[in-house]
Amino acid sequence: MTNIVVDAYTWIHYCRDGKYAEIIETYLLKNTCFTSSITVAESVSKVLREGESPRPLIEAIHALSQAVPFDEALAEETGRFHTSMRKKRKHFGLADAALYCTAKGLKARILTNDHHFAEFKETILLEKEK
Amino acid sequence: MELNKGTARKLGGSLVVAIPSGVVRQESIHPGDQITFTVKKQKKSFRGVLKGISDFKEEDKFFHD
């Protein structure tokens, strides 16, 4: 069983039953999964902006993963990592940095379809799993 | 050992789960025997609970720039 951090794309794609939903479900059911509090905020905001209730999404996140708070230590590490990444890639976002640092702290892999993470060995890129 | 599933039912302040007859025979369990077991809540599927929404995009990210 592997530790896996799930990003907002993956949660939304799973809940909307997108083309990678079956692969995502296998990872969610067979591994120890974690969700950053930043991912929760991003996902809830997305669902609300589409005019839907976020309740089913929140239930899914709580039932299938453990929430990881974004605390001060993680915030500092995220800031440092974001700075170093920005020297190489101009559009590497702070939320991406927070996700990476969350995974690093948990010795976890990252389940995503975001190409910003393609270069990291920890990444499980959904389109490559299909 | 094969993974067995059961439904928890309320009994007083506790919950009980029946041991399947196949397991009873296989393990030769009798009333009064001491047994060991592990308990794990079965994960439920949430696939498709928000079918109407669109995929999460780059501009949906926090601190997007």
N, CA and C atoms of all chains as a GROMACS GRO file, in nm:
protein
  585
    1MET      N    1   0.085  -0.120   0.000
    1MET     CA    2   0.000   0.000   0.000
    1MET      C    3   0.089   0.126   0.000
    2THR      N    4   0.055   0.217  -0.087
    2THR     CA    5   0.137   0.337  -0.107
    2THR      C    6   0.065   0.461  -0.054
    3ASN      N    7   0.141   0.556  -0.002
    3ASN     CA    8   0.082   0.686   0.034
    3ASN      C    9   0.065   0.769  -0.094
    4ILE      N   10  -0.053   0.823  -0.112
    4ILE     CA   11  -0.081   0.902  -0.232
    4ILE      C   12  -0.150   1.032  -0.194
    5VAL      N   13  -0.100   1.142  -0.249
    5VAL     CA   14  -0.167   1.271  -0.233
    5VAL      C   15  -0.248   1.297  -0.360
    6VAL      N   16  -0.374   1.330  -0.342
    6VAL     CA   17  -0.467   1.347  -0.454
    6VAL      C   18  -0.490   1.496  -0.478
    7ASP      N   19  -0.475   1.539  -0.602
    7ASP     CA   20  -0.493   1.683  -0.630
    7ASP      C   21  -0.638   1.716  -0.670
    8ALA      N   22  -0.663   1.845  -0.688
    8ALA     CA   23  -0.801   1.890  -0.715
    8ALA      C   24  -0.853   1.838  -0.849
    9TYR      N   25  -0.765   1.836  -0.951
    9TYR     CA   26  -0.808   1.784  -1.081
    9TYR      C   27  -0.861   1.641  -1.064
   10THR      N   28  -0.786   1.562  -0.990
   10THR     CA   29  -0.820   1.421  -0.974
   10THR      C   30  -0.953   1.404  -0.900
   11TRP      N   31  -0.974   1.480  -0.792
   11TRP     CA   32  -1.101   1.470  -0.718
   11TRP      C   33  -1.219   1.511  -0.806
   12ILE      N   34  -1.203   1.622  -0.876
   12ILE     CA   35  -1.314   1.669  -0.960
   12ILE      C   36  -1.342   1.570  -1.073
   13HIS      N   37  -1.234   1.521  -1.134
   13HIS     CA   38  -1.249   1.427  -1.246
   13HIS      C   39  -1.317   1.298  -1.200
   14TYR      N   40  -1.280   1.252  -1.082
   14TYR     CA   41  -1.341   1.130  -1.025
   14TYR      C   42  -1.490   1.154  -0.997
   15CYS      N   43  -1.521   1.266  -0.934
   15CYS     CA   44  -1.661   1.294  -0.898
   15CYS      C   45  -1.749   1.318  -1.022
   16ARG      N   46  -1.689   1.366  -1.129
   16ARG     CA   47  -1.769   1.388  -1.251
   16ARG      C   48  -1.769   1.264  -1.341
   17ASP      N   49  -1.704   1.158  -1.295
   17ASP     CA   50  -1.696   1.032  -1.370
   17ASP      C   51  -1.633   1.052  -1.507
   18GLY      N   52  -1.519   1.119  -1.508
   18GLY     CA   53  -1.445   1.140  -1.632
   18GLY      C   54  -1.376   1.013  -1.679
   19LYS      N   55  -1.302   1.025  -1.788
   19LYS     CA   56  -1.244   0.905  -1.852
   19LYS      C   57  -1.139   0.833  -1.766
   20TYR      N   58  -1.081   0.902  -1.668
   20TYR     CA   59  -0.983   0.837  -1.581
   20TYR      C   60  -1.044   0.793  -1.447
   21ALA      N   61  -1.176   0.805  -1.434
   21ALA     CA   62  -1.242   0.780  -1.304
   21ALA      C   63  -1.216   0.638  -1.252
   22GLU      N   64  -1.215   0.542  -1.342
   22GLU     CA   65  -1.194   0.403  -1.298
   22GLU      C   66  -1.053   0.385  -1.241
   23ILE      N   67  -0.955   0.445  -1.309
   23ILE     CA   68  -0.816   0.436  -1.262
   23ILE      C   69  -0.804   0.506  -1.126
   24ILE      N   70  -0.865   0.623  -1.117
   24ILE     CA   71  -0.860   0.700  -0.991
   24ILE      C   72  -0.921   0.619  -0.878
   25GLU      N   73  -1.037   0.558  -0.905
   25GLU     CA   74  -1.104   0.481  -0.799
   25GLU      C   75  -1.016   0.367  -0.750
   26THR      N   76  -0.946   0.301  -0.842
   26THR     CA   77  -0.857   0.192  -0.802
   26THR      C   78  -0.750   0.244  -0.706
   27TYR      N   79  -0.690   0.358  -0.740
   27TYR     CA   80  -0.589   0.417  -0.651
   27TYR      C   81  -0.650   0.456  -0.516
   28LEU      N   82  -0.770   0.515  -0.520
   28LEU     CA   83  -0.833   0.562  -0.395
   28LEU      C   84  -0.868   0.444  -0.303
   29LEU      N   85  -0.913   0.334  -0.362
   29LEU     CA   86  -0.960   0.222  -0.279
   29LEU      C   87  -0.845   0.134  -0.230
   30LYS      N   88  -0.734   0.133  -0.303
   30LYS     CA   89  -0.628   0.036  -0.269
   30LYS      C   90  -0.507   0.098  -0.201
   31ASN      N   91  -0.510   0.227  -0.177
   31ASN     CA   92  -0.393   0.292  -0.118
   31ASN      C   93  -0.435   0.382  -0.002
   32THR      N   94  -0.336   0.433   0.069
   32THR     CA   95  -0.363   0.530   0.175
   32THR      C   96  -0.352   0.668   0.112
   33CYS      N   97  -0.467   0.734   0.100
   33CYS     CA   98  -0.470   0.861   0.026
   33CYS      C   99  -0.485   0.981   0.120
   34PHE      N  100  -0.429   1.092   0.077
   34PHE     CA  101  -0.429   1.216   0.154
   34PHE      C  102  -0.474   1.332   0.065
   35THR      N  103  -0.538   1.430   0.127
   35THR     CA  104  -0.579   1.550   0.054
   35THR      C  105  -0.537   1.673   0.133
   36SER      N  106  -0.464   1.761   0.067
   36SER     CA  107  -0.423   1.887   0.130
   36SER      C  108  -0.544   1.976   0.152
   37SER      N  109  -0.542   2.054   0.260
   37SER     CA  110  -0.654   2.146   0.285
   37SER      C  111  -0.665   2.249   0.171
   38ILE      N  112  -0.556   2.277   0.105
   38ILE     CA  113  -0.560   2.368  -0.011
   38ILE      C  114  -0.637   2.303  -0.126
   39THR      N  115  -0.617   2.175  -0.145
   39THR     CA  116  -0.690   2.101  -0.248
   39THR      C  117  -0.840   2.100  -0.217
   40VAL      N  118  -0.874   2.084  -0.088
   40VAL     CA  119  -1.015   2.086  -0.049
   40VAL      C  120  -1.075   2.222  -0.088
   41ALA      N  121  -1.004   2.329  -0.056
   41ALA     CA  122  -1.054   2.463  -0.088
   41ALA      C  123  -1.070   2.483  -0.238
   42GLU      N  124  -0.970   2.440  -0.314
   42GLU     CA  125  -0.977   2.455  -0.461
   42GLU      C  126  -1.095   2.378  -0.518
   43SER      N  127  -1.115   2.255  -0.470
   43SER     CA  128  -1.220   2.168  -0.524
   43SER      C  129  -1.359   2.221  -0.487
   44VAL      N  130  -1.374   2.264  -0.360
   44VAL     CA  131  -1.503   2.317  -0.315
   44VAL      C  132  -1.538   2.443  -0.395
   45SER      N  133  -1.440   2.529  -0.414
   45SER     CA  134  -1.462   2.652  -0.490
   45SER      C  135  -1.506   2.621  -0.633
   46LYS      N  136  -1.440   2.524  -0.693
   46LYS     CA  137  -1.474   2.484  -0.831
   46LYS      C  138  -1.620   2.438  -0.841
   47VAL      N  139  -1.659   2.351  -0.747
   47VAL     CA  140  -1.795   2.294  -0.751
   47VAL      C  141  -1.899   2.405  -0.728
   48LEU      N  142  -1.872   2.492  -0.631
   48LEU     CA  143  -1.966   2.601  -0.602
   48LEU      C  144  -1.980   2.696  -0.720
   49ARG      N  145  -1.868   2.725  -0.787
   49ARG     CA  146  -1.874   2.816  -0.903
   49ARG      C  147  -1.950   2.755  -1.020
   50GLU      N  148  -1.966   2.622  -1.017
   50GLU     CA  149  -2.046   2.555  -1.122
   50GLU      C  150  -2.191   2.539  -1.077
   51GLY      N  151  -2.225   2.597  -0.961
   51GLY     CA  152  -2.363   2.598  -0.915
   51GLY      C  153  -2.410   2.468  -0.851
   52GLU      N  154  -2.316   2.384  -0.807
   52GLU     CA  155  -2.352   2.257  -0.743
   52GLU      C  156  -2.317   2.262  -0.594
   53SER      N  157  -2.379   2.171  -0.518
   53SER     CA  158  -2.343   2.159  -0.377
   53SER      C  159  -2.211   2.082  -0.364
   54PRO      N  160  -2.120   2.129  -0.280
   54PRO     CA  161  -1.993   2.057  -0.263
   54PRO      C  162  -2.004   1.937  -0.168
   55ARG      N  163  -2.123   1.916  -0.109
   55ARG     CA  164  -2.138   1.810  -0.008
   55ARG      C  165  -2.091   1.672  -0.056
   56PRO      N  166  -2.135   1.625  -0.176
   56PRO     CA  167  -2.088   1.492  -0.219
   56PRO      C  168  -1.936   1.485  -0.235
   57LEU      N  169  -1.876   1.595  -0.280
   57LEU     CA  170  -1.731   1.600  -0.296
   57LEU      C  171  -1.663   1.590  -0.159
   58ILE      N  172  -1.714   1.666  -0.063
   58ILE     CA  173  -1.654   1.666   0.072
   58ILE      C  174  -1.668   1.527   0.136
   59GLU      N  175  -1.784   1.466   0.116
   59GLU     CA  176  -1.804   1.329   0.169
   59GLU      C  177  -1.703   1.233   0.107
   60ALA      N  178  -1.681   1.246  -0.024
   60ALA     CA  179  -1.586   1.157  -0.093
   60ALA      C  180  -1.445   1.178  -0.038
   61ILE      N  181  -1.405   1.303  -0.023
   61ILE     CA  182  -1.271   1.333   0.027
   61ILE      C  183  -1.252   1.276   0.167
   62HIS      N  184  -1.353   1.294   0.253
   62HIS     CA  185  -1.342   1.244   0.390
   62HIS      C  186  -1.345   1.091   0.398
   63ALA      N  187  -1.426   1.029   0.311
   63ALA     CA  188  -1.439   0.882   0.316
   63ALA      C  189  -1.317   0.812   0.256
   64LEU      N  190  -1.256   0.874   0.156
   64LEU     CA  191  -1.152   0.802   0.081
   64LEU      C  192  -1.011   0.855   0.104
   65SER      N  193  -1.000   0.960   0.185
   65SER     CA  194  -0.865   1.013   0.211
   65SER      C  195  -0.860   1.079   0.348
   66GLN      N  196  -0.738   1.110   0.388
   66GLN     CA  197  -0.719   1.182   0.514
   66GLN      C  198  -0.679   1.325   0.482
   67ALA      N  199  -0.740   1.420   0.551
   67ALA     CA  200  -0.710   1.560   0.526
   67ALA      C  201  -0.574   1.596   0.586
   68VAL      N  202  -0.499   1.677   0.515
   68VAL     CA  203  -0.368   1.722   0.565
   68VAL      C  204  -0.373   1.874   0.580
   69PRO      N  205  -0.368   1.924   0.704
   69PRO     CA  206  -0.373   2.069   0.722
   69PRO      C  207  -0.249   2.139   0.666
   70PHE      N  208  -0.270   2.259   0.619
   70PHE     CA  209  -0.159   2.339   0.566
   70PHE      C  210  -0.108   2.426   0.681
   71ASP      N  211  -0.012   2.372   0.754
   71ASP     CA  212   0.034   2.442   0.874
   71ASP      C  213   0.154   2.534   0.843
   72GLU      N  214   0.208   2.596   0.947
   72GLU     CA  215   0.313   2.696   0.927
   72GLU      C  216   0.441   2.636   0.868
   73ALA      N  217   0.477   2.518   0.917
   73ALA     CA  218   0.600   2.454   0.866
   73ALA      C  219   0.585   2.422   0.718
   74LEU      N  220   0.470   2.372   0.683
   74LEU     CA  221   0.443   2.338   0.542
   74LEU      C  222   0.440   2.464   0.456
   75ALA      N  223   0.384   2.570   0.515
   75ALA     CA  224   0.378   2.698   0.442
   75ALA      C  225   0.518   2.750   0.412
   76GLU      N  226   0.608   2.740   0.511
   76GLU     CA  227   0.744   2.788   0.489
   76GLU      C  228   0.815   2.705   0.382
   77GLU      N  229   0.799   2.572   0.392
   77GLU     CA  230   0.862   2.484   0.294
   77GLU      C  231   0.807   2.512   0.154
   78THR      N  232   0.675   2.535   0.148
   78THR     CA  233   0.611   2.564   0.020
   78THR      C  234   0.668   2.693  -0.041
   79GLY      N  235   0.684   2.794   0.041
   79GLY     CA  236   0.739   2.920  -0.008
   79GLY      C  237   0.879   2.902  -0.064
   80ARG      N  238   0.959   2.825   0.006
   80ARG     CA  239   1.097   2.801  -0.040
   80ARG      C  240   1.098   2.722  -0.172
   81PHE      N  241   1.015   2.619  -0.175
   81PHE     CA  242   1.012   2.535  -0.295
   81PHE      C  243   0.957   2.614  -0.415
   82HIS      N  244   0.853   2.694  -0.390
   82HIS     CA  245   0.794   2.776  -0.496
   82HIS      C  246   0.899   2.870  -0.556
   83THR      N  247   0.980   2.930  -0.468
   83THR     CA  248   1.085   3.021  -0.514
   83THR      C  249   1.186   2.949  -0.603
   84SER      N  250   1.227   2.831  -0.559
   84SER     CA  251   1.327   2.756  -0.638
   84SER      C  252   1.268   2.712  -0.772
   85MET      N  253   1.142   2.672  -0.772
   85MET     CA  254   1.078   2.628  -0.898
   85MET      C  255   1.059   2.744  -0.994
   86ARG      N  256   1.028   2.861  -0.940
   86ARG     CA  257   1.003   2.978  -1.026
   86ARG      C  258   1.128   3.019  -1.104
   87LYS      N  259   1.246   2.984  -1.052
   87LYS     CA  260   1.369   3.015  -1.125
   87LYS      C  261   1.377   2.932  -1.254
   88LYS      N  262   1.315   2.813  -1.249
   88LYS     CA  263   1.319   2.725  -1.366
   88LYS      C  264   1.194   2.740  -1.452
   89ARG      N  265   1.078   2.754  -1.383
   89ARG     CA  266   0.952   2.758  -1.458
   89ARG      C  267   0.864   2.872  -1.408
   90LYS      N  268   0.841   2.967  -1.495
   90LYS     CA  269   0.774   3.092  -1.460
   90LYS      C  270   0.632   3.070  -1.408
   91HIS      N  271   0.562   2.968  -1.459
   91HIS     CA  272   0.421   2.951  -1.425
   91HIS      C  273   0.394   2.840  -1.323
   92PHE      N  274   0.496   2.802  -1.248
   92PHE     CA  275   0.473   2.701  -1.144
   92PHE      C  276   0.404   2.770  -1.026
   93GLY      N  277   0.281   2.728  -0.997
   93GLY     CA  278   0.197   2.798  -0.899
   93GLY      C  279   0.225   2.762  -0.754
   94LEU      N  280   0.177   2.848  -0.666
   94LEU     CA  281   0.194   2.826  -0.522
   94LEU      C  282   0.114   2.703  -0.476
   95ALA      N  283  -0.004   2.682  -0.533
   95ALA     CA  284  -0.084   2.564  -0.496
   95ALA      C  285  -0.012   2.435  -0.539
   96ASP      N  286   0.055   2.441  -0.655
   96ASP     CA  287   0.133   2.324  -0.700
   96ASP      C  288   0.249   2.298  -0.603
   97ALA      N  289   0.313   2.405  -0.560
   97ALA     CA  290   0.425   2.391  -0.465
   97ALA      C  291   0.375   2.332  -0.333
   98ALA      N  292   0.259   2.378  -0.288
   98ALA     CA  293   0.201   2.326  -0.162
   98ALA      C  294   0.170   2.177  -0.175
   99LEU      N  295   0.118   2.138  -0.290
   99LEU     CA  296   0.085   1.996  -0.312
   99LEU      C  297   0.211   1.911  -0.310
  100TYR      N  298   0.315   1.959  -0.378
  100TYR     CA  299   0.440   1.884  -0.385
  100TYR      C  300   0.500   1.869  -0.244
  101CYS      N  301   0.502   1.978  -0.168
  101CYS     CA  302   0.561   1.973  -0.033
  101CYS      C  303   0.479   1.885   0.061
  102THR      N  304   0.347   1.885   0.043
  102THR     CA  305   0.261   1.796   0.122
  102THR      C  306   0.298   1.650   0.095
  103ALA      N  307   0.314   1.618  -0.033
  103ALA     CA  308   0.349   1.480  -0.071
  103ALA      C  309   0.487   1.443  -0.018
  104LYS      N  310   0.581   1.535  -0.028
  104LYS     CA  311   0.718   1.509   0.016
  104LYS      C  312   0.719   1.477   0.166
  105GLY      N  313   0.643   1.555   0.244
  105GLY     CA  314   0.637   1.533   0.389
  105GLY      C  315   0.577   1.399   0.427
  106LEU      N  316   0.491   1.347   0.343
  106LEU     CA  317   0.424   1.219   0.371
  106LEU      C  318   0.494   1.102   0.302
  107LYS      N  319   0.604   1.132   0.231
  107LYS     CA  320   0.671   1.031   0.147
  107LYS      C  321   0.568   0.965   0.054
  108ALA      N  322   0.488   1.051  -0.005
  108ALA     CA  323   0.376   1.003  -0.088
  108ALA      C  324   0.399   1.032  -0.235
  109ARG      N  325   0.326   0.963  -0.319
  109ARG     CA  326   0.323   0.992  -0.461
  109ARG      C  327   0.208   1.090  -0.485
  110ILE      N  328   0.206   1.152  -0.602
  110ILE     CA  329   0.103   1.253  -0.634
  110ILE      C  330   0.018   1.201  -0.749
  111LEU      N  331  -0.111   1.187  -0.726
  111LEU     CA  332  -0.203   1.141  -0.830
  111LEU      C  333  -0.263   1.264  -0.898
  112THR      N  334  -0.229   1.283  -1.025
  112THR     CA  335  -0.268   1.405  -1.095
  112THR      C  336  -0.267   1.383  -1.246
  113ASN      N  337  -0.319   1.479  -1.318
  113ASN     CA  338  -0.300   1.479  -1.463
  113ASN      C  339  -0.239   1.613  -1.505
  114ASP      N  340  -0.177   1.679  -1.409
  114ASP     CA  341  -0.121   1.812  -1.429
  114ASP      C  342   0.025   1.798  -1.477
  115HIS      N  343   0.052   1.850  -1.594
  115HIS     CA  344   0.186   1.836  -1.653
  115HIS      C  345   0.293   1.915  -1.578
  116HIS      N  346   0.251   2.006  -1.489
  116HIS     CA  347   0.350   2.075  -1.406
  116HIS      C  348   0.423   1.975  -1.316
  117PHE      N  349   0.362   1.859  -1.295
  117PHE     CA  350   0.422   1.759  -1.205
  117PHE      C  351   0.493   1.647  -1.280
  118ALA      N  352   0.489   1.654  -1.413
  118ALA     CA  353   0.541   1.543  -1.494
  118ALA      C  354   0.690   1.515  -1.467
  119GLU      N  355   0.765   1.617  -1.431
  119GLU     CA  356   0.909   1.598  -1.412
  119GLU      C  357   0.946   1.531  -1.279
  120PHE      N  358   0.849   1.523  -1.187
  120PHE     CA  359   0.881   1.467  -1.055
  120PHE      C  360   0.862   1.315  -1.053
  121LYS      N  361   0.957   1.246  -0.994
  121LYS     CA  362   0.951   1.100  -0.992
  121LYS      C  363   0.832   1.049  -0.908
  122GLU      N  364   0.784   1.133  -0.817
  122GLU     CA  365   0.673   1.094  -0.730
  122GLU      C  366   0.537   1.094  -0.803
  123THR      N  367   0.534   1.150  -0.922
  123THR     CA  368   0.405   1.173  -0.989
  123THR      C  369   0.349   1.048  -1.057
  124ILE      N  370   0.219   1.029  -1.038
  124ILE     CA  371   0.145   0.929  -1.116
  124ILE      C  372   0.056   1.012  -1.210
  125LEU      N  373   0.096   1.019  -1.337
  125LEU     CA  374   0.022   1.100  -1.433
  125LEU      C  375  -0.090   1.015  -1.494
  126LEU      N  376  -0.213   1.058  -1.472
  126LEU     CA  377  -0.329   0.976  -1.512
  126LEU      C  378  -0.328   0.935  -1.659
  127GLU      N  379  -0.291   1.028  -1.745
  127GLU     CA  380  -0.297   0.994  -1.889
  127GLU      C  381  -0.197   0.886  -1.926
  128LYS      N  382  -0.095   0.866  -1.844
  128LYS     CA  383   0.002   0.758  -1.871
  128LYS      C  384  -0.045   0.625  -1.813
  129GLU      N  385  -0.145   0.632  -1.727
  129GLU     CA  386  -0.198   0.511  -1.664
  129GLU      C  387  -0.307   0.447  -1.749
  130LYS      N  388  -0.364   0.526  -1.839
  130LYS     CA  389  -0.480   0.481  -1.920
  130LYS      C  390  -0.441   0.365  -2.009
  131MET      N  391  -0.514  -1.582   0.378
  131MET     CA  392  -0.656  -1.598   0.416
  131MET      C  393  -0.746  -1.510   0.329
  132GLU      N  394  -0.858  -1.561   0.291
  132GLU     CA  395  -0.950  -1.488   0.206
  132GLU      C  396  -1.012  -1.369   0.280
  133LEU      N  397  -1.031  -1.259   0.210
  133LEU     CA  398  -1.094  -1.142   0.271
  133LEU      C  399  -1.244  -1.162   0.274
  134ASN      N  400  -1.303  -1.151   0.391
  134ASN     CA  401  -1.448  -1.166   0.405
  134ASN      C  402  -1.511  -1.032   0.439
  135LYS      N  403  -1.632  -1.013   0.389
  135LYS     CA  404  -1.703  -0.888   0.414
  135LYS      C  405  -1.834  -0.919   0.486
  136GLY      N  406  -1.878  -0.827   0.568
  136GLY     CA  407  -2.006  -0.844   0.636
  136GLY      C  408  -2.068  -0.710   0.670
  137THR      N  409  -2.194  -0.713   0.709
  137THR     CA  410  -2.264  -0.590   0.746
  137THR      C  411  -2.272  -0.579   0.897
  138ALA      N  412  -2.231  -0.466   0.951
  138ALA     CA  413  -2.235  -0.445   1.095
  138ALA      C  414  -2.380  -0.418   1.139
  139ARG      N  415  -2.422  -0.486   1.246
  139ARG     CA  416  -2.557  -0.464   1.302
  139ARG      C  417  -2.545  -0.427   1.448
  140LYS      N  418  -2.638  -0.343   1.492
  140LYS     CA  419  -2.631  -0.293   1.629
  140LYS      C  420  -2.674  -0.399   1.729
  141LEU      N  421  -2.599  -0.414   1.839
  141LEU     CA  422  -2.636  -0.502   1.950
  141LEU      C  423  -2.598  -0.430   2.078
  142GLY      N  424  -2.699  -0.369   2.141
  142GLY     CA  425  -2.670  -0.286   2.257
  142GLY      C  426  -2.584  -0.168   2.216
  143GLY      N  427  -2.473  -0.149   2.287
  143GLY     CA  428  -2.383  -0.039   2.253
  143GLY      C  429  -2.277  -0.079   2.152
  144SER      N  430  -2.280  -0.203   2.106
  144SER     CA  431  -2.177  -0.251   2.013
  144SER      C  432  -2.236  -0.281   1.876
  145LEU      N  433  -2.152  -0.322   1.788
  145LEU     CA  434  -2.195  -0.369   1.656
  145LEU      C  435  -2.148  -0.514   1.641
  146VAL      N  436  -2.227  -0.598   1.578
  146VAL     CA  437  -2.188  -0.738   1.556
  146VAL      C  438  -2.186  -0.768   1.406
  147VAL      N  439  -2.097  -0.858   1.370
  147VAL     CA  440  -2.089  -0.906   1.232
  147VAL      C  441  -2.086  -1.058   1.238
  148ALA      N  442  -2.167  -1.124   1.155
  148ALA     CA  443  -2.170  -1.272   1.153
  148ALA      C  444  -2.047  -1.326   1.082
  149ILE      N  445  -1.994  -1.437   1.132
  149ILE     CA  446  -1.884  -1.505   1.063
  149ILE      C  447  -1.949  -1.596   0.959
  150PRO      N  448  -1.912  -1.580   0.831
  150PRO     CA  449  -1.974  -1.663   0.726
  150PRO      C  450  -1.954  -1.812   0.754
  151SER      N  451  -2.056  -1.894   0.718
  151SER     CA  452  -2.050  -2.038   0.749
  151SER      C  453  -1.927  -2.104   0.686
  152GLY      N  454  -1.888  -2.058   0.568
  152GLY     CA  455  -1.770  -2.115   0.501
  152GLY      C  456  -1.646  -2.096   0.586
  153VAL      N  457  -1.634  -1.980   0.649
  153VAL     CA  458  -1.518  -1.952   0.734
  153VAL      C  459  -1.526  -2.036   0.862
  154VAL      N  460  -1.648  -2.050   0.915
  154VAL     CA  461  -1.670  -2.131   1.037
  154VAL      C  462  -1.620  -2.273   1.012
  155ARG      N  463  -1.657  -2.330   0.896
  155ARG     CA  464  -1.614  -2.467   0.862
  155ARG      C  465  -1.463  -2.473   0.839
  156GLN      N  466  -1.414  -2.380   0.759
  156GLN     CA  467  -1.272  -2.380   0.722
  156GLN      C  468  -1.182  -2.370   0.844
  157GLU      N  469  -1.222  -2.286   0.939
  157GLU     CA  470  -1.139  -2.263   1.058
  157GLU      C  471  -1.180  -2.351   1.176
  158SER      N  472  -1.283  -2.434   1.155
  158SER     CA  473  -1.335  -2.521   1.263
  158SER      C  474  -1.365  -2.441   1.390
  159ILE      N  475  -1.441  -2.337   1.374
  159ILE     CA  476  -1.474  -2.251   1.488
  159ILE      C  477  -1.602  -2.302   1.554
  160HIS      N  478  -1.602  -2.306   1.687
  160HIS     CA  479  -1.720  -2.349   1.762
  160HIS      C  480  -1.757  -2.240   1.861
  161PRO      N  481  -1.885  -2.235   1.902
  161PRO     CA  482  -1.925  -2.137   2.002
  161PRO      C  483  -1.834  -2.146   2.125
  162GLY      N  484  -1.789  -2.033   2.172
  162GLY     CA  485  -1.700  -2.030   2.290
  162GLY      C  486  -1.554  -2.025   2.252
  163ASP      N  487  -1.519  -2.055   2.125
  163ASP     CA  488  -1.378  -2.049   2.084
  163ASP      C  489  -1.330  -1.903   2.083
  164GLN      N  490  -1.204  -1.885   2.115
  164GLN     CA  491  -1.143  -1.753   2.103
  164GLN      C  492  -1.095  -1.735   1.958
  165ILE      N  493  -1.126  -1.622   1.900
  165ILE     CA  494  -1.081  -1.598   1.763
  165ILE      C  495  -1.011  -1.461   1.755
  166THR      N  496  -0.933  -1.442   1.652
  166THR     CA  497  -0.875  -1.310   1.626
  166THR      C  498  -0.929  -1.260   1.492
  167PHE      N  499  -0.941  -1.132   1.481
  167PHE     CA  500  -0.989  -1.076   1.354
  167PHE      C  501  -0.943  -0.931   1.342
  168THR      N  502  -0.939  -0.883   1.220
  168THR     CA  503  -0.909  -0.741   1.198
  168THR      C  504  -1.034  -0.676   1.140
  169VAL      N  505  -1.054  -0.550   1.171
  169VAL     CA  506  -1.172  -0.478   1.124
  169VAL      C  507  -1.128  -0.358   1.040
  170LYS      N  508  -1.186  -0.344   0.925
  170LYS     CA  509  -1.155  -0.230   0.840
  170LYS      C  510  -1.282  -0.189   0.768
  171LYS      N  511  -1.316  -0.063   0.776
  171LYS     CA  512  -1.437  -0.016   0.709
  171LYS      C  513  -1.417  -0.021   0.558
  172GLN      N  514  -1.515  -0.080   0.489
  172GLN     CA  515  -1.504  -0.090   0.344
  172GLN      C  516  -1.524   0.047   0.280
  173LYS      N  517  -1.434   0.080   0.187
  173LYS     CA  518  -1.446   0.210   0.120
  173LYS      C  519  -1.558   0.206   0.017
  174LYS      N  520  -1.632   0.314   0.014
  174LYS     CA  521  -1.748   0.324  -0.075
  174LYS      C  522  -1.711   0.405  -0.200
  175SER      N  523  -1.775   0.374  -0.311
  175SER     CA  524  -1.747   0.449  -0.434
  175SER      C  525  -1.824   0.581  -0.436
  176PHE      N  526  -1.757   0.686  -0.480
  176PHE     CA  527  -1.822   0.816  -0.499
  176PHE      C  528  -1.812   0.859  -0.645
  177ARG      N  529  -1.777   0.765  -0.729
  177ARG     CA  530  -1.759   0.794  -0.872
  177ARG      C  531  -1.888   0.848  -0.933
  178GLY      N  532  -1.880   0.962  -0.995
  178GLY     CA  533  -1.996   1.018  -1.065
  178GLY      C  534  -2.095   1.092  -0.977
  179VAL      N  535  -2.058   1.127  -0.854
  179VAL     CA  536  -2.153   1.197  -0.765
  179VAL      C  537  -2.178   1.341  -0.809
  180LEU      N  538  -2.090   1.394  -0.895
  180LEU     CA  539  -2.108   1.531  -0.947
  180LEU      C  540  -2.090   1.529  -1.098
  181LYS      N  541  -2.179   1.458  -1.164
  181LYS     CA  542  -2.162   1.436  -1.309
  181LYS      C  543  -2.173   1.563  -1.393
  182GLY      N  544  -2.245   1.662  -1.340
  182GLY     CA  545  -2.272   1.780  -1.423
  182GLY      C  546  -2.159   1.881  -1.433
  183ILE      N  547  -2.054   1.864  -1.355
  183ILE     CA  548  -1.951   1.969  -1.354
  183ILE      C  549  -1.841   1.943  -1.456
  184SER      N  550  -1.767   2.050  -1.488
  184SER     CA  551  -1.659   2.036  -1.586
  184SER      C  552  -1.528   2.005  -1.515
  185ASP      N  553  -1.427   1.966  -1.593
  185ASP     CA  554  -1.297   1.934  -1.535
  185ASP      C  555  -1.231   2.055  -1.468
  186PHE      N  556  -1.148   2.027  -1.371
  186PHE     CA  557  -1.069   2.130  -1.303
  186PHE      C  558  -0.959   2.177  -1.398
  187LYS      N  559  -0.952   2.307  -1.420
  187LYS     CA  560  -0.856   2.360  -1.517
  187LYS      C  561  -0.749   2.445  -1.446
  188GLU      N  562  -0.649   2.482  -1.523
  188GLU     CA  563  -0.536   2.561  -1.470
  188GLU      C  564  -0.588   2.689  -1.401
  189GLU      N  565  -0.687   2.754  -1.463
  189GLU     CA  566  -0.737   2.881  -1.406
  189GLU      C  567  -0.820   2.860  -1.279
  190ASP      N  568  -0.857   2.735  -1.249
  190ASP     CA  569  -0.931   2.706  -1.125
  190ASP      C  570  -0.840   2.697  -1.004
  191LYS      N  571  -0.708   2.689  -1.029
  191LYS     CA  572  -0.613   2.674  -0.918
  191LYS      C  573  -0.608   2.801  -0.833
  192PHE      N  574  -0.584   2.782  -0.704
  192PHE     CA  575  -0.560   2.895  -0.615
  192PHE      C  576  -0.427   2.958  -0.655
  193PHE      N  577  -0.416   3.084  -0.635
  193PHE     CA  578  -0.293   3.158  -0.661
  193PHE      C  579  -0.250   3.144  -0.807
  194HIS      N  580  -0.349   3.123  -0.894
  194HIS     CA  581  -0.316   3.108  -1.036
  194HIS      C  582  -0.265   3.241  -1.090
  195ASP      N  583  -0.156   3.234  -1.168
  195ASP     CA  584  -0.110   3.356  -1.233
  195ASP      C  585  -0.050   3.324  -1.369
   0.00000   0.00000   0.00000
